[in-house]
Amino acid sequence: MNYSKELLKGTTNTMILTSLNSGDKYGYQIIKQIKQLSDNSLKLGEGTIYPILHKLERGRMLESYWIEQENLPKRKYYHITEKGKRKIKEAREEWKKFSTLIDKLFFNTKSFILNEK
């Protein structure tokens, strides 16, 4: 399923931080993990993920470091900071409240129920 850019925009930062919460990764590993864990439903491109990684790093939610590889270009790895971990916790709490509200509005409120025939 293709999700709207607007829907993804509000969750991409948290998806990236959550990916890094399980261990340090370079950008393409983050892309692959999100794709795999979403059963190929979420496909973030490099043009999406790298600007977000840089923004999260500027916000001190991530730190980065380079690793040299034999006969290969060096890779930039990202590491989540304590501030980034706190952001995940805040985002999860906010998401629970928000998604509960949206479910209530979309599926339980008579004024929002569509006449489906």
KOLGU-4560 file (N, C-alpha, C; in nm, 3 decimals, padded with zeros to 5 digits):
<recs>
<n_xx: 00.085 n_yy: -00.118 n_zz: 00.000 ca_xx: 00.000 ca_yy: 00.000 ca_zz: 00.000 c_xx: 00.089 c_yy: 00.124 c_zz: 00.000 mol: A seq: 1 type: MET>
<n_xx: 00.053 n_yy: 00.221 n_zz: -00.077 ca_xx: 00.125 ca_yy: 00.348 ca_zz: -00.079 c_xx: 00.056 c_yy: 00.445 c_zz: 00.017 mol: A seq: 2 type: ASN>
<n_xx: 00.134 n_yy: 00.497 n_zz: 00.111 ca_xx: 00.080 ca_yy: 00.592 ca_zz: 00.207 c_xx: 00.109 c_yy: 00.734 c_zz: 00.161 mol: A seq: 3 type: TYR>
<n_xx: 00.023 n_yy: 00.826 n_zz: 00.197 ca_xx: 00.041 ca_yy: 00.964 ca_zz: 00.155 c_xx: 00.165 c_yy: 01.023 c_zz: 00.221 mol: A seq: 4 type: SER>
<n_xx: 00.228 n_yy: 01.115 n_zz: 00.150 ca_xx: 00.348 ca_yy: 01.181 ca_zz: 00.202 c_xx: 00.316 c_yy: 01.257 c_zz: 00.331 mol: A seq: 5 type: LYS>
<n_xx: 00.196 n_yy: 01.313 n_zz: 00.338 ca_xx: 00.157 ca_yy: 01.388 ca_zz: 00.457 c_xx: 00.151 c_yy: 01.298 c_zz: 00.579 mol: A seq: 6 type: GLU>
<n_xx: 00.100 n_yy: 01.176 n_zz: 00.561 ca_xx: 00.091 ca_yy: 01.082 ca_zz: 00.672 c_xx: 00.230 c_yy: 01.038 c_zz: 00.717 mol: A seq: 7 type: LEU>
<n_xx: 00.317 n_yy: 01.011 n_zz: 00.622 ca_xx: 00.453 ca_yy: 00.967 ca_zz: 00.655 c_xx: 00.536 c_yy: 01.079 c_zz: 00.718 mol: A seq: 8 type: LEU>
<n_xx: 00.511 n_yy: 01.201 n_zz: 00.674 ca_xx: 00.592 ca_yy: 01.314 ca_zz: 00.719 c_xx: 00.594 c_yy: 01.327 c_zz: 00.871 mol: A seq: 9 type: LYS>
<n_xx: 00.482 n_yy: 01.299 n_zz: 00.935 ca_xx: 00.475 ca_yy: 01.314 ca_zz: 01.080 c_xx: 00.535 c_yy: 01.199 c_zz: 01.158 mol: A seq: 10 type: GLY>
<n_xx: 00.573 n_yy: 01.091 n_zz: 01.092 ca_xx: 00.622 ca_yy: 00.974 ca_zz: 01.164 c_xx: 00.763 c_yy: 00.932 c_zz: 01.125 mol: A seq: 11 type: THR>
<n_xx: 00.817 n_yy: 00.988 n_zz: 01.020 ca_xx: 00.947 ca_yy: 00.943 ca_zz: 00.969 c_xx: 01.060 c_yy: 00.964 c_zz: 01.069 mol: A seq: 12 type: THR>
<n_xx: 01.063 n_yy: 01.078 n_zz: 01.136 ca_xx: 01.169 ca_yy: 01.102 ca_zz: 01.235 c_xx: 01.169 c_yy: 00.993 c_zz: 01.342 mol: A seq: 13 type: ASN>
<n_xx: 01.051 n_yy: 00.961 n_zz: 01.392 ca_xx: 01.041 ca_yy: 00.860 ca_zz: 01.498 c_xx: 01.076 c_yy: 00.722 c_zz: 01.445 mol: A seq: 14 type: THR>
<n_xx: 01.039 n_yy: 00.691 n_zz: 01.322 ca_xx: 01.077 ca_yy: 00.562 ca_zz: 01.263 c_xx: 01.230 c_yy: 00.549 c_zz: 01.258 mol: A seq: 15 type: MET>
<n_xx: 01.296 n_yy: 00.655 n_zz: 01.217 ca_xx: 01.442 ca_yy: 00.653 ca_zz: 01.206 c_xx: 01.506 c_yy: 00.639 c_zz: 01.344 mol: A seq: 16 type: ILE>
<n_xx: 01.458 n_yy: 00.718 n_zz: 01.439 ca_xx: 01.512 ca_yy: 00.708 ca_zz: 01.576 c_xx: 01.489 c_yy: 00.569 c_zz: 01.633 mol: A seq: 17 type: LEU>
<n_xx: 01.372 n_yy: 00.512 n_zz: 01.610 ca_xx: 01.341 ca_yy: 00.379 ca_zz: 01.661 c_xx: 01.432 c_yy: 00.274 c_zz: 01.597 mol: A seq: 18 type: THR>
<n_xx: 01.460 n_yy: 00.288 n_zz: 01.470 ca_xx: 01.553 ca_yy: 00.197 ca_zz: 01.403 c_xx: 01.689 c_yy: 00.201 c_zz: 01.470 mol: A seq: 19 type: SER>
<n_xx: 01.735 n_yy: 00.320 n_zz: 01.504 ca_xx: 01.866 ca_yy: 00.335 ca_zz: 01.567 c_xx: 01.865 c_yy: 00.294 c_zz: 01.713 mol: A seq: 20 type: LEU>
<n_xx: 01.748 n_yy: 00.286 n_zz: 01.773 ca_xx: 01.739 ca_yy: 00.244 ca_zz: 01.912 c_xx: 01.784 c_yy: 00.099 c_zz: 01.930 mol: A seq: 21 type: ASN>
<n_xx: 01.782 n_yy: 00.021 n_zz: 01.822 ca_xx: 01.825 ca_yy: -00.119 ca_zz: 01.831 c_xx: 01.973 c_yy: -00.135 c_zz: 01.799 mol: A seq: 22 type: SER>
<n_xx: 02.041 n_yy: -00.025 n_zz: 01.768 ca_xx: 02.184 ca_yy: -00.031 ca_zz: 01.740 c_xx: 02.225 c_yy: 00.067 c_zz: 01.633 mol: A seq: 23 type: GLY>
<n_xx: 02.353 n_yy: 00.100 n_zz: 01.630 ca_xx: 02.408 ca_yy: 00.194 ca_zz: 01.532 c_xx: 02.392 c_yy: 00.137 c_zz: 01.391 mol: A seq: 24 type: ASP>
<n_xx: 02.364 n_yy: 00.225 n_zz: 01.297 ca_xx: 02.347 ca_yy: 00.184 ca_zz: 01.157 c_xx: 02.393 c_yy: 00.296 c_zz: 01.065 mol: A seq: 25 type: LYS>
<n_xx: 02.422 n_yy: 00.260 n_zz: 00.941 ca_xx: 02.443 ca_yy: 00.362 ca_zz: 00.838 c_xx: 02.311 c_yy: 00.378 c_zz: 00.765 mol: A seq: 26 type: TYR>
<n_xx: 02.300 n_yy: 00.483 n_zz: 00.687 ca_xx: 02.172 ca_yy: 00.521 ca_zz: 00.627 c_xx: 02.099 c_yy: 00.410 c_zz: 00.554 mol: A seq: 27 type: GLY>
<n_xx: 02.170 n_yy: 00.338 n_zz: 00.468 ca_xx: 02.103 ca_yy: 00.235 ca_zz: 00.389 c_xx: 02.051 c_yy: 00.121 c_zz: 00.477 mol: A seq: 28 type: TYR>
<n_xx: 02.118 n_yy: 00.092 n_zz: 00.588 ca_xx: 02.069 ca_yy: -00.010 ca_zz: 00.681 c_xx: 01.937 c_yy: 00.033 c_zz: 00.743 mol: A seq: 29 type: GLN>
<n_xx: 01.924 n_yy: 00.161 n_zz: 00.773 ca_xx: 01.799 ca_yy: 00.213 ca_zz: 00.829 c_xx: 01.687 c_yy: 00.197 c_zz: 00.727 mol: A seq: 30 type: ILE>
<n_xx: 01.715 n_yy: 00.234 n_zz: 00.603 ca_xx: 01.615 ca_yy: 00.220 ca_zz: 00.495 c_xx: 01.570 c_yy: 00.075 c_zz: 00.484 mol: A seq: 31 type: ILE>
<n_xx: 01.665 n_yy: -00.018 n_zz: 00.481 ca_xx: 01.633 ca_yy: -00.160 ca_zz: 00.467 c_xx: 01.553 c_yy: -00.212 c_zz: 00.586 mol: A seq: 32 type: LYS>
<n_xx: 01.590 n_yy: -00.171 n_zz: 00.707 ca_xx: 01.519 ca_yy: -00.220 ca_zz: 00.825 c_xx: 01.374 c_yy: -00.172 c_zz: 00.827 mol: A seq: 33 type: GLN>
<n_xx: 01.351 n_yy: -00.046 n_zz: 00.797 ca_xx: 01.215 ca_yy: 00.007 ca_zz: 00.795 c_xx: 01.133 c_yy: -00.063 c_zz: 00.688 mol: A seq: 34 type: ILE>
<n_xx: 01.192 n_yy: -00.083 n_zz: 00.572 ca_xx: 01.123 ca_yy: -00.154 ca_zz: 00.464 c_xx: 01.088 c_yy: -00.296 c_zz: 00.505 mol: A seq: 35 type: LYS>
<n_xx: 01.184 n_yy: -00.366 n_zz: 00.565 ca_xx: 01.163 ca_yy: -00.505 ca_zz: 00.606 c_xx: 01.057 c_yy: -00.515 c_zz: 00.716 mol: A seq: 36 type: GLN>
<n_xx: 01.069 n_yy: -00.432 n_zz: 00.819 ca_xx: 00.975 ca_yy: -00.440 ca_zz: 00.931 c_xx: 00.834 c_yy: -00.397 c_zz: 00.892 mol: A seq: 37 type: LEU>
<n_xx: 00.821 n_yy: -00.321 n_zz: 00.785 ca_xx: 00.688 ca_yy: -00.279 ca_zz: 00.738 c_xx: 00.635 c_yy: -00.370 c_zz: 00.628 mol: A seq: 38 type: SER>
<n_xx: 00.699 n_yy: -00.486 n_zz: 00.611 ca_xx: 00.659 ca_yy: -00.580 ca_zz: 00.504 c_xx: 00.657 c_yy: -00.512 c_zz: 00.368 mol: A seq: 39 type: ASP>
<n_xx: 00.760 n_yy: -00.433 n_zz: 00.342 ca_xx: 00.780 ca_yy: -00.360 ca_zz: 00.216 c_xx: 00.676 c_yy: -00.251 c_zz: 00.190 mol: A seq: 40 type: ASN>
<n_xx: 00.601 n_yy: -00.212 n_zz: 00.293 ca_xx: 00.500 ca_yy: -00.107 ca_zz: 00.275 c_xx: 00.560 c_yy: 00.032 c_zz: 00.282 mol: A seq: 41 type: SER>
<n_xx: 00.666 n_yy: 00.048 n_zz: 00.360 ca_xx: 00.729 ca_yy: 00.179 ca_zz: 00.375 c_xx: 00.866 c_yy: 00.176 c_zz: 00.309 mol: A seq: 42 type: LEU>
<n_xx: 00.879 n_yy: 00.252 n_zz: 00.204 ca_xx: 01.005 ca_yy: 00.256 ca_zz: 00.128 c_xx: 01.057 c_yy: 00.398 c_zz: 00.128 mol: A seq: 43 type: LYS>
<n_xx: 01.148 n_yy: 00.425 n_zz: 00.219 ca_xx: 01.208 ca_yy: 00.558 ca_zz: 00.227 c_xx: 01.327 c_yy: 00.563 c_zz: 00.133 mol: A seq: 44 type: LEU>
<n_xx: 01.337 n_yy: 00.668 n_zz: 00.058 ca_xx: 01.449 ca_yy: 00.684 ca_zz: -00.032 c_xx: 01.563 c_yy: 00.761 c_zz: 00.034 mol: A seq: 45 type: GLY>
<n_xx: 01.678 n_yy: 00.758 n_zz: -00.031 ca_xx: 01.794 ca_yy: 00.830 ca_zz: 00.021 c_xx: 01.767 c_yy: 00.980 c_zz: 00.026 mol: A seq: 46 type: GLU>
<n_xx: 01.691 n_yy: 01.030 n_zz: -00.070 ca_xx: 01.658 ca_yy: 01.172 ca_zz: -00.072 c_xx: 01.569 c_yy: 01.214 c_zz: 00.043 mol: A seq: 47 type: GLY>
<n_xx: 01.505 n_yy: 01.117 n_zz: 00.105 ca_xx: 01.421 ca_yy: 01.144 ca_zz: 00.222 c_xx: 01.501 c_yy: 01.127 c_zz: 00.350 mol: A seq: 48 type: THR>
<n_xx: 01.573 n_yy: 01.017 n_zz: 00.360 ca_xx: 01.633 ca_yy: 00.980 ca_zz: 00.489 c_xx: 01.755 c_yy: 01.066 c_zz: 00.526 mol: A seq: 49 type: ILE>
<n_xx: 01.840 n_yy: 01.097 n_zz: 00.431 ca_xx: 01.964 ca_yy: 01.168 ca_zz: 00.468 c_xx: 01.939 c_yy: 01.310 c_zz: 00.518 mol: A seq: 50 type: TYR>
<n_xx: 01.849 n_yy: 01.387 n_zz: 00.458 ca_xx: 01.820 ca_yy: 01.519 ca_zz: 00.518 c_xx: 01.763 c_yy: 01.508 c_zz: 00.660 mol: A seq: 51 type: PRO>
<n_xx: 01.683 n_yy: 01.404 n_zz: 00.684 ca_xx: 01.627 ca_yy: 01.384 ca_zz: 00.819 c_xx: 01.737 c_yy: 01.346 c_zz: 00.917 mol: A seq: 52 type: ILE>
<n_xx: 01.828 n_yy: 01.257 n_zz: 00.874 ca_xx: 01.940 ca_yy: 01.220 ca_zz: 00.961 c_xx: 02.023 c_yy: 01.343 c_zz: 00.998 mol: A seq: 53 type: LEU>
<n_xx: 02.047 n_yy: 01.429 n_zz: 00.901 ca_xx: 02.125 ca_yy: 01.551 ca_zz: 00.928 c_xx: 02.051 c_yy: 01.644 c_zz: 01.024 mol: A seq: 54 type: HIS>
<n_xx: 01.919 n_yy: 01.655 n_zz: 01.005 ca_xx: 01.839 ca_yy: 01.740 ca_zz: 01.093 c_xx: 01.837 c_yy: 01.684 c_zz: 01.236 mol: A seq: 55 type: LYS>
<n_xx: 01.823 n_yy: 01.552 n_zz: 01.248 ca_xx: 01.823 ca_yy: 01.490 ca_zz: 01.381 c_xx: 01.960 c_yy: 01.505 c_zz: 01.448 mol: A seq: 56 type: LEU>
<n_xx: 02.064 n_yy: 01.501 n_zz: 01.368 ca_xx: 02.198 ca_yy: 01.520 ca_zz: 01.422 c_xx: 02.217 c_yy: 01.664 c_zz: 01.471 mol: A seq: 57 type: GLU>
<n_xx: 02.171 n_yy: 01.760 n_zz: 01.393 ca_xx: 02.178 ca_yy: 01.901 ca_zz: 01.435 c_xx: 02.099 c_yy: 01.923 c_zz: 01.564 mol: A seq: 58 type: ARG>
<n_xx: 01.988 n_yy: 01.849 n_zz: 01.579 ca_xx: 01.906 ca_yy: 01.859 ca_zz: 01.700 c_xx: 01.959 c_yy: 01.777 c_zz: 01.816 mol: A seq: 59 type: GLY>
<n_xx: 02.076 n_yy: 01.719 n_zz: 01.798 ca_xx: 02.145 ca_yy: 01.640 ca_zz: 01.900 c_xx: 02.068 c_yy: 01.514 c_zz: 01.943 mol: A seq: 60 type: ARG>
<n_xx: 01.985 n_yy: 01.464 n_zz: 01.854 ca_xx: 01.917 ca_yy: 01.337 ca_zz: 01.881 c_xx: 01.998 c_yy: 01.220 c_zz: 01.830 mol: A seq: 61 type: MET>
<n_xx: 02.093 n_yy: 01.251 n_zz: 01.743 ca_xx: 02.184 ca_yy: 01.151 ca_zz: 01.687 c_xx: 02.326 c_yy: 01.205 c_zz: 01.692 mol: A seq: 62 type: LEU>
<n_xx: 02.419 n_yy: 01.112 n_zz: 01.690 ca_xx: 02.560 ca_yy: 01.145 ca_zz: 01.669 c_xx: 02.605 c_yy: 01.056 c_zz: 01.553 mol: A seq: 63 type: GLU>
<n_xx: 02.708 n_yy: 01.099 n_zz: 01.484 ca_xx: 02.757 ca_yy: 01.017 ca_zz: 01.372 c_xx: 02.907 c_yy: 00.998 c_zz: 01.384 mol: A seq: 64 type: SER>
<n_xx: 02.953 n_yy: 00.894 n_zz: 01.320 ca_xx: 03.097 ca_yy: 00.866 ca_zz: 01.315 c_xx: 03.124 c_yy: 00.786 c_zz: 01.187 mol: A seq: 65 type: TYR>
<n_xx: 03.247 n_yy: 00.792 n_zz: 01.143 ca_xx: 03.287 ca_yy: 00.724 ca_zz: 01.020 c_xx: 03.362 c_yy: 00.595 c_zz: 01.053 mol: A seq: 66 type: TRP>
<n_xx: 03.340 n_yy: 00.493 n_zz: 00.971 ca_xx: 03.414 ca_yy: 00.368 ca_zz: 00.984 c_xx: 03.482 c_yy: 00.339 c_zz: 00.851 mol: A seq: 67 type: ILE>
<n_xx: 03.610 n_yy: 00.318 n_zz: 00.859 ca_xx: 03.689 ca_yy: 00.281 ca_zz: 00.741 c_xx: 03.662 c_yy: 00.134 c_zz: 00.708 mol: A seq: 68 type: GLU>
<n_xx: 03.659 n_yy: 00.104 n_zz: 00.579 ca_xx: 03.641 ca_yy: -00.034 ca_zz: 00.533 c_xx: 03.753 c_yy: -00.067 c_zz: 00.435 mol: A seq: 69 type: GLN>
<n_xx: 03.799 n_yy: -00.187 n_zz: 00.443 ca_xx: 03.907 ca_yy: -00.228 ca_zz: 00.354 c_xx: 03.855 c_yy: -00.236 c_zz: 00.211 mol: A seq: 70 type: GLU>
<n_xx: 03.921 n_yy: -00.165 n_zz: 00.121 ca_xx: 03.890 ca_yy: -00.164 ca_zz: -00.023 c_xx: 03.750 c_yy: -00.113 c_zz: -00.056 mol: A seq: 71 type: ASN>
<n_xx: 03.688 n_yy: -00.044 n_zz: 00.037 ca_xx: 03.555 ca_yy: 00.014 ca_zz: 00.016 c_xx: 03.555 c_yy: 00.157 c_zz: 00.071 mol: A seq: 72 type: LEU>
<n_xx: 03.461 n_yy: 00.238 n_zz: 00.025 ca_xx: 03.453 ca_yy: 00.373 ca_zz: 00.082 c_xx: 03.413 c_yy: 00.365 c_zz: 00.230 mol: A seq: 73 type: PRO>
<n_xx: 03.456 n_yy: 00.464 n_zz: 00.308 ca_xx: 03.417 ca_yy: 00.465 ca_zz: 00.449 c_xx: 03.267 c_yy: 00.494 c_zz: 00.459 mol: A seq: 74 type: LYS>
<n_xx: 03.208 n_yy: 00.448 n_zz: 00.570 ca_xx: 03.064 ca_yy: 00.464 ca_zz: 00.591 c_xx: 03.039 c_yy: 00.550 c_zz: 00.714 mol: A seq: 75 type: ARG>
<n_xx: 02.934 n_yy: 00.631 n_zz: 00.703 ca_xx: 02.894 ca_yy: 00.714 ca_zz: 00.816 c_xx: 02.785 c_yy: 00.640 c_zz: 00.894 mol: A seq: 76 type: LYS>
<n_xx: 02.813 n_yy: 00.611 n_zz: 01.019 ca_xx: 02.718 ca_yy: 00.544 ca_zz: 01.107 c_xx: 02.652 c_yy: 00.646 c_zz: 01.198 mol: A seq: 77 type: TYR>
<n_xx: 02.529 n_yy: 00.614 n_zz: 01.238 ca_xx: 02.452 ca_yy: 00.701 ca_zz: 01.326 c_xx: 02.423 c_yy: 00.629 c_zz: 01.456 mol: A seq: 78 type: TYR>
<n_xx: 02.427 n_yy: 00.704 n_zz: 01.565 ca_xx: 02.406 ca_yy: 00.652 ca_zz: 01.699 c_xx: 02.303 c_yy: 00.742 c_zz: 01.768 mol: A seq: 79 type: HIS>
<n_xx: 02.201 n_yy: 00.682 n_zz: 01.827 ca_xx: 02.099 ca_yy: 00.761 ca_zz: 01.896 c_xx: 02.153 c_yy: 00.810 c_zz: 02.031 mol: A seq: 80 type: ILE>
<n_xx: 02.119 n_yy: 00.932 n_zz: 02.067 ca_xx: 02.162 ca_yy: 00.991 ca_zz: 02.195 c_xx: 02.050 c_yy: 00.973 c_zz: 02.298 mol: A seq: 81 type: THR>
<n_xx: 02.078 n_yy: 01.010 n_zz: 02.420 ca_xx: 01.974 ca_yy: 01.006 ca_zz: 02.524 c_xx: 01.858 c_yy: 01.099 c_zz: 02.488 mol: A seq: 82 type: GLU>
<n_xx: 01.890 n_yy: 01.212 n_zz: 02.429 ca_xx: 01.784 ca_yy: 01.304 ca_zz: 02.386 c_xx: 01.697 c_yy: 01.239 c_zz: 02.280 mol: A seq: 83 type: LYS>
<n_xx: 01.756 n_yy: 01.164 n_zz: 02.189 ca_xx: 01.680 ca_yy: 01.091 ca_zz: 02.088 c_xx: 01.592 c_yy: 00.984 c_zz: 02.148 mol: A seq: 84 type: GLY>
<n_xx: 01.643 n_yy: 00.915 n_zz: 02.250 ca_xx: 01.563 ca_yy: 00.812 ca_zz: 02.318 c_xx: 01.444 c_yy: 00.874 c_zz: 02.390 mol: A seq: 85 type: LYS>
<n_xx: 01.465 n_yy: 00.991 n_zz: 02.450 ca_xx: 01.353 ca_yy: 01.061 ca_zz: 02.515 c_xx: 01.249 c_yy: 01.102 c_zz: 02.411 mol: A seq: 86 type: ARG>
<n_xx: 01.296 n_yy: 01.143 n_zz: 02.293 ca_xx: 01.205 ca_yy: 01.183 ca_zz: 02.186 c_xx: 01.119 c_yy: 01.066 c_zz: 02.141 mol: A seq: 87 type: LYS>
<n_xx: 01.178 n_yy: 00.946 n_zz: 02.132 ca_xx: 01.099 ca_yy: 00.827 ca_zz: 02.097 c_xx: 00.989 c_yy: 00.806 c_zz: 02.199 mol: A seq: 88 type: ILE>
<n_xx: 01.024 n_yy: 00.813 n_zz: 02.326 ca_xx: 00.925 ca_yy: 00.792 ca_zz: 02.432 c_xx: 00.812 c_yy: 00.894 c_zz: 02.422 mol: A seq: 89 type: LYS>
<n_xx: 00.847 n_yy: 01.020 n_zz: 02.403 ca_xx: 00.745 ca_yy: 01.126 ca_zz: 02.389 c_xx: 00.658 c_yy: 01.101 c_zz: 02.267 mol: A seq: 90 type: GLU>
<n_xx: 00.721 n_yy: 01.064 n_zz: 02.155 ca_xx: 00.647 ca_yy: 01.043 ca_zz: 02.030 c_xx: 00.553 c_yy: 00.923 c_zz: 02.043 mol: A seq: 91 type: ALA>
<n_xx: 00.596 n_yy: 00.819 n_zz: 02.111 ca_xx: 00.510 ca_yy: 00.701 ca_zz: 02.130 c_xx: 00.388 c_yy: 00.735 c_zz: 02.213 mol: A seq: 92 type: ARG>
<n_xx: 00.410 n_yy: 00.811 n_zz: 02.320 ca_xx: 00.298 ca_yy: 00.852 ca_zz: 02.406 c_xx: 00.201 c_yy: 00.941 c_zz: 02.328 mol: A seq: 93 type: GLU>
<n_xx: 00.255 n_yy: 01.034 n_zz: 02.251 ca_xx: 00.172 ca_yy: 01.122 ca_zz: 02.170 c_xx: 00.095 c_yy: 01.041 c_zz: 02.065 mol: A seq: 94 type: GLU>
<n_xx: 00.163 n_yy: 00.944 n_zz: 02.002 ca_xx: 00.099 ca_yy: 00.863 ca_zz: 01.899 c_xx: -00.017 c_yy: 00.782 c_zz: 01.957 mol: A seq: 95 type: TRP>
<n_xx: 00.003 n_yy: 00.724 n_zz: 02.076 ca_xx: -00.105 ca_yy: 00.647 ca_zz: 02.139 c_xx: -00.228 c_yy: 00.734 c_zz: 02.158 mol: A seq: 96 type: LYS>
<n_xx: -00.208 n_yy: 00.851 n_zz: 02.214 ca_xx: -00.321 ca_yy: 00.941 ca_zz: 02.239 c_xx: -00.385 c_yy: 00.986 c_zz: 02.108 mol: A seq: 97 type: LYS>
<n_xx: -00.303 n_yy: 01.024 n_zz: 02.012 ca_xx: -00.354 ca_yy: 01.073 ca_zz: 01.884 c_xx: -00.427 c_yy: 00.964 c_zz: 01.806 mol: A seq: 98 type: PHE>
<n_xx: -00.367 n_yy: 00.845 n_zz: 01.798 ca_xx: -00.431 ca_yy: 00.738 ca_zz: 01.722 c_xx: -00.561 c_yy: 00.692 c_zz: 01.788 mol: A seq: 99 type: SER>
<n_xx: -00.566 n_yy: 00.695 n_zz: 01.921 ca_xx: -00.691 ca_yy: 00.662 ca_zz: 01.991 c_xx: -00.799 c_yy: 00.764 c_zz: 01.956 mol: A seq: 100 type: THR>
<n_xx: -00.762 n_yy: 00.891 n_zz: 01.954 ca_xx: -00.856 ca_yy: 00.996 ca_zz: 01.918 c_xx: -00.904 c_yy: 00.980 c_zz: 01.775 mol: A seq: 101 type: LEU>
<n_xx: -00.813 n_yy: 00.956 n_zz: 01.682 ca_xx: -00.850 ca_yy: 00.940 ca_zz: 01.541 c_xx: -00.940 c_yy: 00.818 c_zz: 01.523 mol: A seq: 102 type: ILE>
<n_xx: -00.906 n_yy: 00.707 n_zz: 01.588 ca_xx: -00.992 ca_yy: 00.588 ca_zz: 01.581 c_xx: -01.132 c_yy: 00.620 c_zz: 01.632 mol: A seq: 103 type: ASP>
<n_xx: -01.138 n_yy: 00.693 n_zz: 01.741 ca_xx: -01.268 ca_yy: 00.731 ca_zz: 01.798 c_xx: -01.346 c_yy: 00.816 c_zz: 01.698 mol: A seq: 104 type: LYS>
<n_xx: -01.279 n_yy: 00.913 n_zz: 01.639 ca_xx: -01.347 ca_yy: 01.001 ca_zz: 01.544 c_xx: -01.387 c_yy: 00.928 c_zz: 01.415 mol: A seq: 105 type: LEU>
<n_xx: -01.298 n_yy: 00.848 n_zz: 01.363 ca_xx: -01.324 ca_yy: 00.782 ca_zz: 01.235 c_xx: -01.421 c_yy: 00.666 c_zz: 01.246 mol: A seq: 106 type: PHE>
<n_xx: -01.417 n_yy: 00.592 n_zz: 01.357 ca_xx: -01.491 ca_yy: 00.466 ca_zz: 01.362 c_xx: -01.599 c_yy: 00.458 c_zz: 01.468 mol: A seq: 107 type: PHE>
<n_xx: -01.601 n_yy: 00.546 n_zz: 01.565 ca_xx: -01.697 ca_yy: 00.534 ca_zz: 01.673 c_xx: -01.794 c_yy: 00.651 c_zz: 01.687 mol: A seq: 108 type: ASN>
<n_xx: -01.771 n_yy: 00.757 n_zz: 01.618 ca_xx: -01.856 ca_yy: 00.875 ca_zz: 01.630 c_xx: -01.958 c_yy: 00.875 c_zz: 01.517 mol: A seq: 109 type: THR>
<n_xx: -02.084 n_yy: 00.879 n_zz: 01.553 ca_xx: -02.191 ca_yy: 00.870 ca_zz: 01.453 c_xx: -02.180 c_yy: 00.978 c_zz: 01.346 mol: A seq: 110 type: LYS>
<n_xx: -02.137 n_yy: 01.096 n_zz: 01.384 ca_xx: -02.129 ca_yy: 01.204 ca_zz: 01.285 c_xx: -02.019 c_yy: 01.181 c_zz: 01.182 mol: A seq: 111 type: SER>
<n_xx: -01.927 n_yy: 01.091 n_zz: 01.210 ca_xx: -01.817 ca_yy: 01.064 ca_zz: 01.117 c_xx: -01.837 c_yy: 00.936 c_zz: 01.038 mol: A seq: 112 type: PHE>
<n_xx: -01.937 n_yy: 00.858 n_zz: 01.075 ca_xx: -01.958 ca_yy: 00.731 ca_zz: 01.006 c_xx: -02.020 c_yy: 00.760 c_zz: 00.870 mol: A seq: 113 type: ILE>
<n_xx: -01.960 n_yy: 00.704 n_zz: 00.766 ca_xx: -02.010 ca_yy: 00.723 ca_zz: 00.631 c_xx: -02.124 c_yy: 00.626 c_zz: 00.604 mol: A seq: 114 type: LEU>
<n_xx: -02.215 n_yy: 00.671 n_zz: 00.526 ca_xx: -02.325 ca_yy: 00.584 ca_zz: 00.485 c_xx: -02.274 c_yy: 00.496 c_zz: 00.373 mol: A seq: 115 type: ASN>
<n_xx: -02.228 n_yy: 00.377 n_zz: 00.408 ca_xx: -02.169 ca_yy: 00.286 ca_zz: 00.311 c_xx: -02.272 c_yy: 00.184 c_zz: 00.265 mol: A seq: 116 type: GLU>
<n_xx: -02.314 n_yy: 00.195 n_zz: 00.142 ca_xx: -02.412 ca_yy: 00.102 ca_zz: 00.086 c_xx: -02.359 c_yy: 00.037 c_zz: -00.038 mol: A seq: 117 type: LYS>
</recs>
